Amino acid sequence: MNAATFSALAEPKRLSIIELLRKGPLSVNEIAKRLSLEQPQASKHLRVLNDSGLVAVQPIANRRIYQLQPKPLAEMSEWLETFRHVWEERFDRLDEYLKEIQAQEGHAGNNGSDV
């Protein structure tokens, strides 16, 4: 797992760019327009995303087309998957705890203290 991936995605505008590129490749100008950014700002964010390996750029004539690269996202998914057993174990313990509380409340309500 590459920390540069998380670092690149930590900035909200870059995360928005990733969301846009999920739908397909876009030019710098299209990205800037859709996110209400100036072209130099969009280019700066795209440079960071490119350096981290999250996007690739393809020059076509005088345009630069950016598209997502699946490898860093797949690596992030695999890394997060290693935590799934921890989450599931905690949810299982929470479920057991809630059942205990419900059982205790059920016993407290049936203790014969009706007047």
Secondary structure, 3 states (H helix, E strand, C coil): CCHHHHHHHCCHHHHHHHHHHCCCCEEHHHHHHHCCCCHHHHHHHHHHHHHCCCEEEEEECCEEEEEECHHHHHHHHHHHHCCHHHHHHHHHHHHHHHHHHHHHHHHHHCCCCCC
